[in-house]
Amino acid sequence: MNIKEVAELAGVSVASISRAFQDPPSPYISKKQRERILKICEELQYYPDIHSQRLNAKRSNTIAFLSRHVAEMEVYGAGGRRMFDYNFGSVIMGAQVALAGYGKSLQLILVDDAYLAERRHLKMVRSRMVDGILIWGAVESDSYVTELLHEKIPVVLLTTDGVPGGAGCGSVVADEYAGMSMLIQAALDAGHRRIAVLEPGRSGSAGAARMRAVTDTLGRAGIAPVWTSPENGFNYEFGRRMTAELLKSKVPATCVVASNDMAAWGCISELRNAGLRVPEDMSVVGADGIPVPGDLVVDSFHLPAYEIGLEGARTLCRGLEGEPGPRRLILPVARVFGNTIRPLS
């Protein structure tokens, strides 16, 4: 059944049928008439073509969620255990909850080399497929973000404090600096002075803030790391490989500061392979607060990923509706009290 047939049965014009489905309600149709039309349409099991609605409203009611790493998977250990990006799932859920409140859907897009080579990010914007864009974990080298901003489409960065040419771009981040400073201070308060660092990647603002916190907090105590990894990164394999390098160097460290919890678990695995106990023989701290079942809980800080997704989507939707609001939000982090820091006598 098409719209003309429905209009004839309802005894109204085709325009009235279209107006009845508008959200927000059209001022050119009364509340009583709108309710009557919607009731008739429900009885006839009629709903207008979504593409026609979007064309008339000049909105897609869809928000794109772009990420270079969508639920990045790691396989490690003898059993080939698979680990998914816990924070990515949390941020997606937060964004979806917020968007549902605004009547918008979310489109998840993996930004890989093929996607960028075909210029699909620009085709998406110019064809008005989406109303706005959320971007997870952008780094300085992601020139596609700057290209999107030149298209004048609303963009909010998640966990990234800014990009080159990103003036006016919204961002929602965690206070990574405060979180890592808190952990370094906990290690210092426990008596550790010989601290090794598995350096986080600095191409993104989160990693840069974490490394700056390590340097500053140790500097205020008048010390420097006894060893810093020759590579930087965040995942399990990075933590395992760099810890092997640390042990090979024979530097007498008492505590390892990992770039995040996944790197911390890689570190712990390598220490155990070498016959060392955590925290009795070596203390370890991480970051992100990823829950892993077991008796050992990494001393860490909780990254509010769900809240980042929630506030990022809200910020974007408020901007689309013309509401003023903060362009940059910094969310607090919370200490995760584990049992991987040993107090030194």
N, C-alpha and C positions, 0 to 999 in steps of 0.2 A: 504494500500500500504506500502510495506516494503522498506528498504534502498537499497536492491539489485535491485528492480524494478525501483526505482527512478534513481539509478546510470546508469542503462541500457538505460533509456529514455533520460538522460542527456548526455550520451556518455562519462561518466567519471568513475573512479574507486570508489569503496565504501569508500576507504580512503579519497578521495577528498571531498565526501559528508560530512564525519565526520569533516574534517578540515574546511570546509566552515562555520560550526556552532560553531567553537571554539571562545571563548572570553577570552582573547584578540585574534585577528586573528592569525592563524598559519603562520609562515614564509615560509612554504613549498607550499603555494598556492598564486597565484597573486591576486591582488585586483580585476582586471577585471574578472578573472575566478570565484572568490568568489561571486561577485555580480551576475554573470550569473547563478551560481548554486542556489543561494538563491532565485532568481526570479523564476526559474523553480520549486523549491520546494514550493514556495508560490502558484503558479498556480495549482500544484498538491495537495495542502493542506497537505503537508507533514512536520512533525517536528519530530526530533529524540527523542527516549525515554529518558526522563530526567535522569532515573537511570543509563542508559548506559553512558550518558554524564558525570555524576558525577563520575562514576567509572573510566572513562578514565582520567578525570581531577584530580582525587584524592582530590576533594573538593565537599562539599555538597551545597555550597553557601547559607547555612542556619546558622543563629545565634540563639542560645537559650537565652531566657530571663527567668531567674529563680527568683522566689519570694516566700517567706513563706506566704505572704498575697496578693493574687491577687484581686485587687479592693474590699478590705475588706468592708463589708456592715454593717451598724448599723441601728437598728430600734429603734426609740424612740418617746416619746410624745403620747398623747391620740389618735392621728390619725395614729399612726404607721408609721410615716414618715421615708423614707429610704434615707440614705446618703451614697454616694460612695466616695472612696478615690480619691479626685480631683487630687492630685499630682501624683498618680499612672497613671492615664489616660494621664496626661501631659508628663510624662517621657516616656511612651510607644510611644506616637506620635512623640516625638523628636527622639527617637531611630529609629523608622520606616522610618522617613524622611531621616535620614543619611544613613541607610542601603540601601534604594532604590537607592541612588546615587552611591552605589558600586555594584549594581546588586544583592543584597542579600535579602533574606526573613527572617522574624522573627518568631520564634516558642515560644509561651508563655507556661510556665510550672509552675504549682503549686507544690511547694515542701512541701508536707505534710508528716505525719509519715509513711503512706503506701508507698509512693514513695521512701522514704529513706530505709525503711525496705526491699524492693525488690531490692535495690541497682540499681535502674533505672538510676540514675545520672551517675554511672560508666559504665553501659551498653551503654548508649547514647554516651559517649566519645569513648569507645573502639570499637564500631561498626561504628565510623566515621559518625554519623548522623548529626553532626554539626561541623563547623569550629572554633567556638569560643563561649564564654559565657559571657553574661551580668548578673550581680546579683544585685537585688534591695533590699536594707535594711538588709544586713547580720549583724548578731550580733556575739559576741565572742563565744557563745556556738555552733555556726553552724559549726560543725566539717566536714560536707560534703564539705564545701568550700576548706578546706585544702586537702581533698581527691582529689578533682578536680585538684588542683594545682600540686599535685604529679603526675598526669597523663600528665603533660607538655602541656596541652591545654591552649591557650590564654584566660585569664579571666580579665575582668574589673569590679570593684565594683562600684556601684552607691549609693551615699549618705553614704557610709561607708569608713572610712579612712584607714582601714586595718584590717586584721584578723591574729590570731596566725599562724605563719609559712607562712605568705603571702608575704615574701620578693620577690620583682620583679613583684608583681601583680599590675596592673594599677588600679587607682581609680579616680573618679570624684565626688567631694563633693561641698557643699555650705559652705560659711563662717558662720556657725551656731553661733560660738562664737561672732563674730562681730555683728551679728543681734540681739542676745539676750542682749549683752552689751548695744547696742543702745537703746533698749526698757527700760532696767532697768534705764539707765541714764535719759531717758525721764520722768520716774516716779519720780526719785529723783529731777529733775529740776522742776517738778510740785509741789514739797514740801512734797512728801510722804516719811515717815521714818518708818512707821509701815506696813511692807510688808510681806504678806503671800505667800507661794510658793507651788504650786501643782507640785510636783517633776516629771520630765520626767524620763523615763526608762533609765538606764545608761549602759545597756548591749550592746547598739550600740554606735558608735562614735558620732552620731548626738545628742542624748540625753545627753551623757556625756559632750559634748562641751557646750550645753545650760546650764546645771547645773553649770559647772565650771564658765561660764560667769556671772551667777547670784551671785555666791559666791564671785568672784573676784571684780565685780563692786560694790556690796554692801560693801565689805571689804575696798575698796579704800575710801569709804565715811565714814568709821568708824562705820558701823552698821552691824547687822546680821538679818536674817528673824525673825519676831516675831512668826511665826508658819510655820512648814514644814509638808506636808502631810505624814501620816504613810505608805502610799503606793505610788507607782509610776506608770505612764502610760501615754497614749496619747489620749484616745478616749472620746467621749461625756459622756458616763456613768461614766467613771473615774472622770471627772470634776464635774459632778453633785454629785456623792457620797462623794468626798473629800470636796466639799464645804459644804455639810451637816455636815461633821465632824468639819469643821472650825467653823461654826455657833454654833454647840453644845458646842464647847470649850469656847465660849464667849471671845476669844482673840480679843481685839479692833483693828483689822487691818483696814487700809484705802485703801489698794490696794492688789489685788490678781494677782500674776504672774502665768499664766497657762503654761503647757508644750507645748501646741500648740493651734491652733484656735478651734479645735473640743472640747478640754477640756475647753477652755474659754467659749464656748457656753453652755456647760453643767453647768459650774459655773454660768453663767448669768441666766440660767433657774432656778437653785436652789435658787439664790438670789431673783428672782422675786416671786418664790413660798413662800418665807419668807417675802414678802412685802417690799423688798429693791429695790431701783432704781439704775441703772447703767447709768452714773457714779456719780449721785448726792449723793448716800449713800455709794457706793463702786466702786472704779476704778478697771478695769480688763485689762490685756494685754495678748496677745497670741503669736503665731508664725506660720508661713507658708503662711500667706496672702491668705487664702481661701475665695473667694468671696461668700457672703451670702446676698441675697436680703433683703432690709429693711432699716429703718432709722438708725439703730445702726450699726456702723462699728467698728470692734475690732481693737484697736491699735496693730500693728503686724509688721512683716517683710515678704517680699515676698520670698519664696523659689523658685529658678529658676529651677523647675522640668523639663520643656521642654528642657532647655539648658543642663541640666545634662544628659538627655537621648541622645540628639544630640551629645554632645562632647564625651560621653562615647562610643557610637557606632563608631564615627569617630576614636577615639583612638584605638579601637579594630581592625577596618579595616585597619588602617595604619600599625599597627603591623603585621597583616597577610600578608601585601604586602612588608614587610621588611623596611618600612620607619621609621626613627628615630623620636622620639617625647617624650613629657613629660610623665612620668609614673604616675604623680599625679597632678591633676588640682584642684584648689580651686576657685570656682566661687563666685563673689560678690553677696551680697543680697541688697535689697532696702527696705527702711522704708515704711510701709503702715500707713499713717496718718488717724487715725480713730477718734472716739469721745467717747472713753471709759476711758479716763484719765481726772479726774477733777483737775484743779489747786487748791491747798489749799492756803488760805489766810495766 
